[in-house]
Amino acid sequence: MGKKQKATKFIFVVGGVMSGVGKGITSASIGRILEGRDYNVSAIKMDPYINVDAGTMNPLEHGEVFVTEDGDETDQDIGNYERFLNKNIYSINYMTTGRVYQSVIQKERNLEYRGECVEVVPHIPMEIRDRIYKAVDKSGADIMIIEIGGTIGEYQNILFLEAARMMKLYDPENVIFVMVSYLPIPNMVGEMKTKPTQHAIRTLNESGIQPNFVIARSEAEVDDPRRKKIAINCNIDKGNVISAPDVDSIYDVPINFEKDNLGDRILEKLSLRKRKHNLVKWREMVNSINDFKKEIHIAVVGKYFASGDFNLGDSYISVIEAVKHAGVTNRVKPYIHWINVEEVEKKGGRILKSYDGIIVPQGWGSRGCQGKMRAIKYCREHKVPYFGLCYGMQMAVIEFARNVCGLEEANSAEVDPDTPHSVIHIMPDQKEIIANCQYGGTIRLGGWPCQIIKGTHLEKAYKEDKKENVVSERHRHRYEFNNEYRQNLQEKGLTIAGTSPDGKIVEAIEITDHPFFIGTQFHPEYISRPLHPHPLFVEFVKICSK
């Protein structure tokens, strides 16, 4: 089966009963705890869908697409890993069923299997295992946390479970399993029920895997009788049933886990030395949130959070978290309000008058663009702090071109290919790609350098955080500012605040005589972290709080 290069420890995190109960936050929190013990920790996400990456999926279906520094379009959990571990996670740490099959098929075509009959088992699990070891080699991790997407009992993730089983078989001392399972409290019963979790664990046993820990997700703390039931019926030490009640913030989760000594218990199970706890800064950050008295209210004007009667904030999770991080720095409590662009289209910008600041985040296509521009116009004219992210910057350029420069039919070529004034146009190298319908993974992705222009609000925001005038920011777009209109817009008062180092690509715009009116082609939210908030969000929240 082959051997790994170093004695790395592996923690597989799986889900039981139902999805959406916090496998990603659990994985990230375990990572934070173990990093606090001075171990080098990294994390992998395995997604069971056939898509090669998350880039082509509707955010309403799967949540936000997170972009890594090296340009991979991944599941939002990779963003949680980066925020909790305070380090970059790279493309090698992300795999999907589609990506794994694609790799195996390509190897077969290249005769890398030397004429073998290539089969689903064992070759797919072996490919998964090899990818895990490559991620270890790149990260140098002492401990690798591996989250398996989906829920136990689903057909889709069985090959990932088989890879995990094989790793445990050949390396039993260095592999453990954590199940995140839901314990419901039915209203008509009024008692926490463990039976669904018992069934989930038995289903996991059918895959040849016995969990070492159960993270008991529920509305309330898991009590001693429930711990005993899970322990007796599922062959688990009672102390390894970890309580995970609902908490005010995801950043409370590592601290809550430590109440049950999860860190020490994991290290003992992995035969690692128990090092001194060091979550001091994390605890200070979490505890300080409850001390803030001042509130600010920020509206996110978007189109990827309405699903029937429900709002799905996961579509913009990095934006939400970046605002929270900036709130801690400014010692204010930010409240996010979801404003559907279609409401702004119907009622106009006046519905935004009660908010301290407006964010227009990423987006694609023509739907809702008129509502976004109405919101932007309201912010520009009424001096309301405005932050445009990617598409939000492009819409700000179009609104300025129409209503300040008099180019009434100005538009993005993405929205109207026949516009006489394409102030936002397709990047030249993208034309052939679009013509050949090559959409997945072909846009401008990952970290790119941005030259900050002196004398701008952008420079003011960055100067507390950066010594240089060139910063690296992450991108995810296919269209960009059209330089043919650059001089015209600048003469009318639009400031080019950031460019590529050669000055050819506009990376950020602003209106300098406005309290805060900034649009960035890049996504600063991707690299904001609770212990290192992004300076642009810090400045935005600071101005909003005034």
FENZI-V955298 format. One record per backbone hydrogen bond with DSSP energy under -0.5 kcal/mol. CO is the residue of the C=O (numbers start at 1). NH is the residue of the N-H. Records with the same first field share a line. If there is no record, write none. Layout:
BEGIN
CO->NH  NH
END
This chain:
BEGIN
6->8
9->144
10->12  176
11->146
12->14  178
13->148
14->180
15->152
16->18  182
22->26
23->27
24->28
25->29
26->30
27->31
28->32
29->33
30->34
31->35
32->36
34->37  39
35->38
39->41
40->142  143
42->145
44->147
45->47  95
46->149
47->97
49->97  98
51->98  99
54->57
58->61  62
59->63
64->66
66->74
68->71
69->447
72->68  74
73->54
74->66
75->78  79
76->79  80
77->81
78->82
79->83
80->84
81->85
82->86  87
90->93
91->94
93->45
95->47
96->100
97->101
98->102
99->103
100->104
101->105
102->106
103->107
104->108
105->109
106->110
107->112
108->111
111->114
113->116
116->118
119->123  124
120->124  125
122->126
123->127
124->128
125->129
126->130
127->131
128->132
129->133
130->134
131->135
132->136
133->137
134->138
135->139
136->140  141
142->9
143->42  145
144->11
145->44  147
146->13  148
147->46  149
151->154
155->158
157->161
158->162
159->163
160->164
161->165
162->166
163->167
164->168
165->169
166->170
167->171
171->174
172->175
174->10
176->12
177->212  213
178->14  180
179->181  215
180->16
181->217
182->184
184->193
186->189  190
191->186
194->198
195->199
196->200
197->201
198->202
199->203
200->204
201->205
202->206
203->207
204->207  209
205->208
213->179
214->216  242
215->181  217
216->244
217->183
218->246
223->227
224->228
225->229
226->230
227->231
228->232
229->233
230->234
231->235  236
237->240
238->241
240->214  242
242->216
244->218
249->252
250->253
252->256
253->257
254->258
255->259
256->259
257->260  262
258->261
261->265
262->266
263->267
264->268
265->269
266->270
267->272
268->271
273->275
279->283
280->284
281->285
282->286
283->287
284->288
285->289
286->289  290
287->290
288->291  292
289->292
294->333
296->298  335
297->356  357
298->337
299->301  359
300->302  339
302->341
305->307  312
307->310
310->307
311->313
312->315
313->316
314->64  317
316->320
317->321
318->322
319->323
320->324
321->325
322->326
323->327
324->328
325->329
326->330
327->331  332
328->331
332->334
333->296
335->298
337->300  339
338->340
339->302
340->343  344
341->345
342->346
343->347
344->348
348->351
349->352
350->353
352->355
356->385
357->299
358->387
359->301  361
360->389
366->369
368->372
369->373
370->374
371->375
372->376
373->377
374->378
375->379
376->380
377->381
378->382
379->383  384
385->358
386->518
387->360
388->390  520
389->391  392
390->393  394
391->395
392->396
393->397
394->398
395->399
396->400
397->401
398->402
399->403
400->404  405
401->407
406->408
407->410
409->421
411->423  424
412->415  416
416->419
421->411  423
423->482
424->413
425->480
427->430  431
428->431
430->434
431->435
432->436
433->438
434->437
437->439
439->442
443->445
444->477
446->475
448->473
450->452  471
451->499
453->456
456->460
457->461
458->462
459->463
460->464
462->465  466
469->452
471->450  473
473->448
474->523
475->446
477->444
478->427
480->425
481->483
482->485
483->486
485->489
486->490
487->491
488->492
489->494
490->493
493->495
495->497  510
497->453
498->507  508
499->451
500->503
504->506
505->500  507
507->521  522
508->497  498
509->519
510->495  512
511->514
516->386
517->511
518->388
519->509
520->390
522->524
523->526
524->527
525->528
529->532
532->529
534->538
535->539
536->540
537->541
538->542
539->543
540->544
541->545
542->546
543->546
END
